[in-house]
Amino acid sequence: MLRASWKSLLARRVRLLLSAFAIVLGVAFVAGSLVFTDTLGRAFTGITSGSVGDVIVRPAGTGTFVDPTTNATVPGALVPRLAGIPGAARADGNVTNYGTFVVSTEGKLVGGNGAPGIALNHTGGPAAHGIEPLRLDAGHWPTGADEVVLDSATARRAGYSVGDTVPLVSAGAQPRISARLVGVMSFTSGSLAGASVCVLDTATAQRQFLDGKDAFSDVWVTARPGVSQSELRAQVAAVLPPGLEAVTGDSASADAANQIQRALRFVTTFLLVFAGVALVVGTFLIVNTFSILVAQRSRELALLRALGATRGQVARSVLFEALVVGVVGSTVGLGLGVALAVGIKALFGRFGLDLSGSPLVFRSRTIVAAYAVGVLVTLVAAYLPARRAGRVPPVAAMREEVEVGEAPLRRRVAVGTVVALAGAVGLGLGLFADVDGHMWWVGLGMLGVILGVAMTSPVAGRPVVVALGAAYGALFSAVGRMAEENALRSPRRTAATASALMIGVTLVSMMSVVGASAKASIDKVIDEEFAADFVVSNVIGQPFSPRITAEVATVPGVAGVAALRYTVTDVGTRRTAYVAGADPGDLAKVLPLAMRTGALGALDEGTVLVESGRAAEQHLRLGSTVAVGPAGRQVRFAVAGTYERNEILGASYLLSLGGLDRIGAARQDSVAYVTVDPGGDRAAVERGLTAVVKDLPLVSVKDQAEYAAEQRQPVDQLLAIIYALLGLAIVIAVLGIVNTLGLAVIERTREIGLLRAIGLSRAQLRRMLALESVAIALLGAVLGIVLGVGFGIALQRALADQGITELAVPVDQLALFLALSALVGILAALWPGRRAARLDILRAIATE
């Protein structure tokens, strides 16, 4: 049987390799995502290990990396006291800022599209375990206010050499800085992952980022030889005043690595979702291919049974062929996955996350996962066809034609209906009920609905094919009617082939509805709730110096400027809440809040306004108090009012600027809204605003239309990525149609010969196959669009309280998807049609 299985496999290798391609793409996504995230994880592990001291003294409640939204510091007077601890060799105060960028010789910002621009002071102190954090490659360390040292990669990208004057832009006290490049350095613990680093002397860094205070962002305490980090930490903690904490470097590094790994899970999950889509689509292709091959080999299988092969041996022979397909597909997919990881590295590099200095990490778990997924999916997909193959009776070898038994459609439709209903219930629970793991419910619910529709599609899709057949008959007469009959003669095969395309079209249509709804919601919010004429903001979403806001206010024709500041901090027992700060008088002119209780004017240094939904969750009312700020340093504010959700404000808590100062938030503006004097010259004001920021590539000026376009841009970018990845599922579906038509040509060889003998031309034959292919593709597209629009509407309703309040169905895009599906059908029929047209008529008629 093994020899017979090998011969059967080699005789149909092209068909089986087309099925293996589906496995190749799915496994490539699995392997590529694991290789890339492992590479990313190792790169950041190197960064964290070189970014901590033996013991770190920092404001309580802050993390390993300095929070750019906080102004909390460690007093400078504490440093000599820490250095005098018995177990300490030295103590060094660090000033760190994550919003300082180099401007290149071409006037462009270096970095800023993902990785931060880091400014440090030079201390000469070692990192944990005696590691040298920064190594000077040329020149000397900065000693004055007009000197700076850059990392070598940033100096090279910006086009500067030692001795050149380097312009910097910053969110600190001075928005523009010019300094002479006196040295270049390297980070000794590995790649900086695209971050740019500039090193200043301590006094300059304090003046720029800490308002000139004798203070530091944190302090590294270095252990004497023989003193462990835990011993030193205990000694340090004993002398710390309230509001400060001491952590070991190893603990801080591990905590930072865990935070990074949690952040990376999104990348892994995102890629694995598309791997799952490719594998589900591929499963349909494999099931269809093996079902057709088993049907075509039914007489051969019957002969094997007549010669003594058992049912189990026949079934195992088919599973053996599937095993080979799975192993081949997994092997090729594993190699393609490595190439995909290289491509993802390059793509992230374009967004500022440069991993060119980090080699790919290829762990054994990647190999195990690739083969486990590829082989398992192939075997599961081939199980039912293999089981049907084992049921072929030996007596069937005597017959001219053999029918391989299949389950009645009635049973299949009943099971499919139950699966679809169960999926709909799961989807509803995930979207609208308060259940744990709601995204799992959503994903499994959608999968259930899709599988249920796929199972019922031989019946549910028949009206679509019949309607197309009516159009075919009117347009192409007999050829069109034959195409319809061919599509209907094997409803299971047609439905299975269409279902593969249906999955891709479903997801694309769903995302189109969600994306269009998100953009429509953005436009409505800006149109109805936005009273400013211009917006001044950071082009990469980071804060900027309040001096820029002050300069904007002096532009002739400006009636008022409202600055908004944001910080991420604790509110009560809630972690990482988003808190905004503004002057209530200025805010009322550009962004009127719909107050439920209280008044905007009641906001002062001792009060807070709370979004009404959040207030209801926390049972807050007028006069209640809320603790805001980092754990251990929280300040209590009285609730002065509640307001309806405002998407432009985008925060659940609103403090005054003085209130933000009380909790230690950084004095940096996130956005400034500008209004023009009534009857003023808008064009002149815009020119004046542009002049303020002309030397600041970090900051831009936009009118309402440009601001709305900027807010829509991330949605378009995300949709473009999703469409590109889902395009691979479409490619698999196209291969499925090609495979089905190619096998159909083999199956109908004699029929095709007879048609050609009675006068059907080659062009008509190709047209018949093309129309059949288009019918399959349009069936998948129609089912996919119906499901996708339904899923999209459900998601929009579920996300209404998250800001997607408007439902928009992009009819033009859906029509385009339908047209592209028809084109897919035409392209998929080219090769099978050409093969059919080249058949010799006499040989075709003589084929059994």
Buried (B, 14 or more C-beta within 10 A) or exposed (E): BEEBBBEBBEEBBEBBBBBBBBBBBBBBBBBBBBBBBBBBBBBBBBBBBBBBBBBBBBBBBBEBBBBBBBBBBBBBEBBEBBBEBEBBBBBBBBBBBBBBBBBBEEEEBBBBBBBBBBBBBBBEBBBBBEBEBBEBBBBEBBEEBBBBBBBBBBBEBBEBEBEEEBBBBBBBBBBBBEBBBBBBBBBEBBBBBBBBBBBBBBBBBBBBBBEEEBBBBBBBBBBBEEBEBEBBBBBBBEBBEEBBBBBBBBBBBBBBBEBBBEEBEEBBEEBBBBBBBBBBBBBBBBBBBBBBBBBBBBBBBBBBBBEEBEBEBBBBBBBBBBBBBBBBBBBBBBBBBBEBBBEBBEEBBEEBBBBEBBEBBBEEEBBEBBBBBBBEBBBBBBBBBBBBBBBBBBEBBEEEEBEBEEEEBEEBBEBBBEBBEBBBBBBBBBBEEEEEEBEEBBBBBBBBBBBBBBBBBBBBBBEBBEBBBEEBBEEBEEBBBBBBEBBBEBBBBBBBBBBBBBBBBBBBBBBBBBBBBBBBBBBBBBEEBBBBBBBBBBBBEBBBBBBBBBBBBEBEBBBBBBBBBBBBBBBBEBEEBBBBBBBBEBBBBBBBBEBBBBEBEBBBBBBBBBBBBBBEEBEBEEEBBBBBBBBBBBBEBBBBBBBEBBBBBBBBBBBBBEBBBBBBBBBBBBBBBBBBBEEBEEEEBBEBBEEBBEBBBBBBBBBBEEBBBBBBEEBEEBBEEBBEBBEBBBBBBBBBBBBBBBBBBBBBBBBBBBBBEEEBEBEBBBBBBBBBBBBBBBBBBBBBBBBBBBBBBBBBBBBBEEBBBBBBBBEEBBEEBBEBBBEBBBBBBBBBBEBBBEBEEEEBBEBE
